[in-house]
Amino acid sequence: MGAGAHAYPHSVRLAKYLAVAGVASRRASEQIVRSGRVTVWGTAVTDPARDVTPADVVALDGQLVQDRGERVVYAVNKPAGVVSTAIDPQGRPTVVGLVPQGLRLYPVGRLDADTTGLILLTNDGELAHRLTHPSFEVEKTYRAVVAAPPVGEAAIHALRTGIALADGRTAPARVGRPRPDVLEITIHEGRKRQVRRMCEAVGHPVRELQRVAFGPLTLGTLRTGAYRLLSAREVAALAKGTRQR
């Protein structure tokens, strides 16, 4: 999709301006603004809701922010030990480093370093916002190999109805049991280490965890560490698969 699909005729909030320009997701852009790294006409701005127009001179860390043209989305099969960030202060390999090309990409949401599977990289801040904000309830499916098999009906019922965790009760999940020691769990929340905590709460700690689907997109046969550029049809399906209440 071209830049024109993301054009805006009038003023928009500064965080959205940065997201549309491909700087980061809208939520991350809000934090960037609050940190004081953004200027408008040379003056630092810390309010993400500040209105700007395409005629304004917006800079990040002294570099002019411009629309970067074509928006792209990559599917990546993240290996274990790779972190879901663009840069890691500890020097660990990052998921962005798996896609060697010149665009500024960032991950859509996160997977724990020890979790493998499907993660998306993009320079489309608006799409990233739609795919990660809780209000859109985008489903993600995980395949968990768990300890203490077999997983009984009581545990599956608890996962399907909601688990009381330290940060509140989870929403009902869709749960399948293809093998006595394997669960396929579909959730639309994005709490930290949520699937692992849910499984542990029902007496079956996770031994291996892989994300196999993100919205309508599945991991398929993409090999570990590999990536592929999504087609326009796949990107449209991702955007269409979001819903807001």
C-alpha positions in Angstrom: 0.0 0.0 0.0 1.3 3.4 -0.8 1.8 6.5 1.3 -1.3 8.1 -0.1 -3.5 5.5 1.8 -2.3 7.1 5.0 -2.5 10.7 4.1 -4.4 13.1 6.4 -5.9 16.4 5.1 -5.9 18.4 8.3 -4.3 18.4 11.7 -3.7 15.2 13.7 -2.3 14.4 17.1 1.5 14.3 17.2 1.7 10.7 18.3 -0.5 9.7 15.3 1.7 11.8 13.0 4.8 9.9 14.1 3.0 6.5 13.8 1.8 7.3 10.3 5.3 8.4 9.4 6.6 4.9 10.4 8.5 6.0 13.5 6.9 3.6 15.9 3.5 2.3 16.9 1.1 4.9 18.3 1.6 3.8 21.9 5.4 3.8 21.5 5.2 7.2 19.8 3.3 8.6 22.8 6.2 7.5 25.0 8.8 9.0 22.6 7.0 12.3 22.7 6.7 12.3 26.5 10.5 11.6 26.7 11.2 15.0 25.1 12.9 13.7 21.9 10.4 15.3 19.5 10.5 19.0 18.4 8.0 21.0 16.3 9.6 23.9 14.5 12.6 23.5 16.8 10.7 23.5 20.1 10.5 20.4 22.2 7.0 19.0 22.6 6.1 16.5 25.3 2.3 16.4 24.8 1.4 13.5 22.4 -2.0 15.1 21.8 -0.5 18.3 20.4 -2.0 18.9 17.0 0.3 19.1 13.9 -0.2 19.3 10.2 1.8 18.0 7.2 3.1 21.6 6.9 4.8 21.5 10.3 8.5 20.7 10.8 8.6 17.7 13.1 12.0 16.2 14.2 13.0 13.2 16.3 16.4 13.4 17.9 17.2 16.3 15.6 16.3 14.3 12.4 13.4 15.5 10.3 10.4 13.1 10.4 9.0 12.4 6.9 6.5 9.9 5.5 8.6 6.9 4.5 6.4 5.9 1.6 5.3 2.3 1.2 4.1 0.4 4.2 5.2 -3.2 4.6 4.5 -6.0 7.0 6.7 -9.1 7.5 5.9 -12.3 9.2 8.8 -13.8 11.1 9.2 -17.2 12.8 11.0 -16.0 15.9 13.6 -18.5 17.4 14.1 -18.9 21.1 16.6 -16.5 22.6 15.7 -13.6 20.2 14.2 -10.6 21.9 11.1 -8.8 20.4 12.7 -5.3 20.2 14.4 -3.2 17.6 17.5 -2.7 19.8 18.6 -4.6 22.9 20.9 -2.8 25.4 22.2 -6.2 26.5 23.4 -7.0 23.0 21.1 -10.0 22.5 19.9 -10.8 19.0 16.7 -9.0 18.1 13.7 -10.0 15.9 14.3 -6.9 13.7 17.8 -8.1 12.9 16.2 -11.2 11.3 14.9 -9.1 8.4 18.0 -7.5 6.7 16.6 -4.5 4.7 16.8 -0.7 5.0 13.4 0.3 6.3 12.9 1.2 9.9 10.8 -1.7 11.2 9.5 -2.5 14.7 7.7 -5.5 16.1 3.9 -5.6 16.5 3.6 -6.5 20.1 6.1 -8.9 21.8 6.9 -12.5 22.4 9.0 -13.5 25.4 12.6 -14.4 24.6 11.9 -18.0 25.3 8.7 -18.1 23.2 9.0 -19.0 19.5 6.7 -18.5 16.6 4.8 -15.9 14.6 5.6 -12.2 15.1 5.0 -9.3 12.8 7.4 -6.5 11.8 6.1 -3.3 10.2 6.7 0.3 9.5 2.9 1.0 9.6 2.2 2.6 12.9 -1.6 2.7 12.4 -1.8 -1.0 11.6 0.4 -1.8 14.5 -1.9 0.2 16.8 -5.0 -1.7 15.5 -3.3 -5.0 16.0 -2.0 -4.4 19.6 -4.5 -2.1 21.3 -6.8 -4.2 23.7 -9.9 -2.5 22.4 -9.6 -4.2 19.0 -9.4 -7.7 20.6 -7.2 -9.3 18.0 -6.9 -13.0 18.6 -3.5 -14.8 19.0 -3.2 -18.6 19.1 -0.5 -20.4 21.0 0.6 -24.0 21.0 1.9 -25.0 24.5 3.6 -28.2 25.5 2.9 -28.6 29.2 4.1 -30.5 32.2 2.1 -33.0 34.3 0.0 -34.5 31.5 -2.7 -35.4 30.7 -4.5 -32.1 30.9 -7.9 -32.9 32.4 -11.4 -31.5 31.7 -11.4 -29.4 34.9 -8.2 -27.5 33.7 -9.6 -27.0 30.3 -12.9 -25.7 31.7 -11.0 -23.2 33.9 -9.0 -21.9 31.0 -12.2 -21.5 28.9 -14.1 -19.6 31.6 -11.3 -17.4 32.8 -8.3 -17.7 35.3 -7.9 -15.5 38.3 -4.3 -14.0 38.0 -2.5 -11.5 40.1 -3.4 -8.7 37.6 -7.1 -9.8 37.3 -9.2 -12.5 35.8 -8.5 -13.4 32.2 -11.1 -13.3 29.5 -12.5 -16.7 28.4 -10.1 -18.5 26.0 -10.7 -21.0 23.3 -8.8 -24.1 24.2 -8.1 -27.3 22.2 -6.1 -30.4 23.4 -4.6 -32.1 20.3 -2.4 -34.3 22.6 -2.5 -35.1 26.3 0.5 -32.8 26.9 -0.4 -30.1 24.3 -2.8 -27.2 24.5 -3.8 -24.8 21.7 -5.0 -21.6 23.4 -6.5 -18.6 21.7 -6.7 -15.3 23.6 -7.2 -11.7 22.6 -5.5 -10.1 25.6 -1.8 -9.3 25.7 -0.7 -9.5 29.3 2.9 -10.3 30.2 3.6 -14.0 30.0 -0.2 -14.6 30.1 -0.4 -18.1 28.5 2.4 -19.3 30.7 0.7 -18.0 33.9 -2.7 -19.4 32.9 -1.3 -22.9 32.3 0.7 -22.8 35.6 -2.5 -21.7 37.4 -4.2 -24.9 36.4 -1.3 -27.1 37.3 0.4 -27.5 34.0 3.5 -25.3 33.6 4.6 -24.6 30.1 7.6 -26.4 28.8 7.6 -25.0 25.3 5.4 -22.2 23.8 5.0 -21.2 20.2 2.6 -18.6 18.7 1.0 -20.2 15.6 -1.5 -17.5 14.6 -2.0 -13.8 14.8 -5.5 -12.7 13.8 -6.3 -14.5 10.5 -2.6 -15.0 9.7 -1.0 -18.4 10.5 2.6 -19.4 10.9 2.2 -22.1 8.3 5.4 -23.7 7.0 7.7 -20.7 7.7 10.8 -22.2 9.1 12.5 -21.0 12.3 14.4 -17.7 11.8 12.8 -17.1 8.4 10.6 -14.2 7.3 8.4 -13.3 4.4 6.7 -10.2 3.1 2.9 -10.3 3.5 0.8 -9.7 0.4 -1.6 -6.7 0.2 -4.4 -9.2 0.6 -2.9 -10.6 3.8 -2.4 -7.1 5.2 -6.0 -6.1 4.3 -7.2 -9.3 6.1 -5.2 -8.4 9.2 -6.7 -4.9 9.3 -10.2 -6.3 8.6 -9.8 -8.9 11.3 -9.7 -6.2 14.1 -12.9 -5.1 15.8 -13.4 -2.4 18.3 -16.1 -2.4 21.0 
